[in-house]
Amino acid sequence: MGKTTPLKPGPARDVADHLTAAGPDHPWTGARFTASWNSRTPLEPDLVAPALVAEISVDVSQDHGVWRHPLRYERLRLGVDEADVPPFGET
């Protein structure tokens, strides 16, 4: 799990155009999210169906399994199905 840096308006619209609301069996239902590392104020996320594949770039540094630096969104990969992408760490 990770979060990206804020998306610029164009990419944000592109991603938003392809999102669909999550069903009750979403894998992150009940998970807690905060705005920053030191924040204790929880966010109220709108969960979406985990059906999009996005290309990201990331610094591989981790602390206890959590990315040390935010991920950078590159682009949607609309021609790729999520079933075609191996789970992280299995490549």
Buried (B, 14 or more C-beta within 10 A) or exposed (E): EEEBEEBEEEBEEBBEEEEEEBEEEBEEEEEEEEEEEEEEEEEEEEBBEEEBBBEEEBEEEEEEEEBEEBBEBEEBBEEEEEEEEEEEEEE
